């Protein structure tokens, strides 16, 4: 199968699956805020999808390594379609059903995200990875825009049966597209991924490029994506005091548009060997994040939010591409699972602490804490990198699981 067709299939799978997942998260979060009248539950709805991928990280790795990307993408999306039908048609969307539903959908979402990264590593050559990663992942940001558009422009028509129809149809389409993917060729090394924490630590210790990129990715996600999770509902509904779901949807569209343009910009720059450096984009990202909370008016706030998310995505794609390129093929399931587990753990930490901070210090104070935390973490990682001794062997013998 051609590279273009593979990219199109993965793009469609991501678009459909993540549209459904994003819609579930946003629908449940705004339901908790407006119907259950509980800001804290609304914030924890956006944290709940992160719990199980962290607790079951190595089990998810074993599944990804044994099943393979094609059947895993099919199974995760088929199960997600069934789960969404149960959530919207067989529950009353009480506090506990909202939290549990978000956690289940989040676990299946994490499975397909791991399978997506493994598929990119298996299907594409090294020279195609830097261009394929941003182009393939644009689907997830367009997905966010579609979910936001549903909330913004059709709030009165979003019945539970309509939500069930939309989410099950999207995940069903993703499952069907997964069946069109080819069976990837076996890893040329003949090695199998292992799920030992000791093995993962040894892999990072022996591969400094992977270690530095992975830890930088985790820190970036915990702080800047953490603010995104906190602000999706809190910025328009709580901080700016805007009624209804319209502005929640518009903010999601704003973030998704910024992400798509960021992906296209990164792809174009990387083709010219001019990928942006983190030292440039992360300070701009932090300043724009703070400005989104401080500038008065919807237009100024949302414009700053666009700049913040655009810069975040440039940094995101730089680190994600570096991770894929630095990972041995046999270890891609382990690294992808570990990557998401660590990022999700960081998001749980910043999401939980941030949800508690928004009340007493506001969204602006919370954004400042996250920005300072990122740059302090960067300084700590640089300090530790200078003191970590990397084994001299280019092909180290890693411990058996």
Secondary structure, 3 states (H helix, E strand, C coil): CCHHHHHHHHHHHHHHHHHHHHHHHHHHHHHHHHCCCCHHHHHHHHHHCCHHHHHCHHHHHHHHHHHCHHHHHHHHHHHHHHHHHHHHHHCCCCHHHHHHHHHHHHHHHHHHHHHHHHHHHHHCCHHHHHHHHHHHHHHHHHHHHHHHHHHHHCHHHCCHHHHHHHHHHHHHHHHHHHCCCCCCCCCCCCCCCCCCHHHHHHHHHHCHHHHHHHHHHHHHHHHHHHHHHHHHHHHHHHHCCCCCCHHHHHHHHHHHHHHHHHHHHHHHHHHCCCCCCHHHHHHHHHHHHHHHHHCCCHHHHHHHHHHHHHHHHHHHHHHHHHHHHHCCHHHHHHHHHHHHHHHHHHHHHHHHHHHHHHHHHHHHHHHHHHHHHHHHHHHHHHHHHCCCCCCCCCCCCCCCC
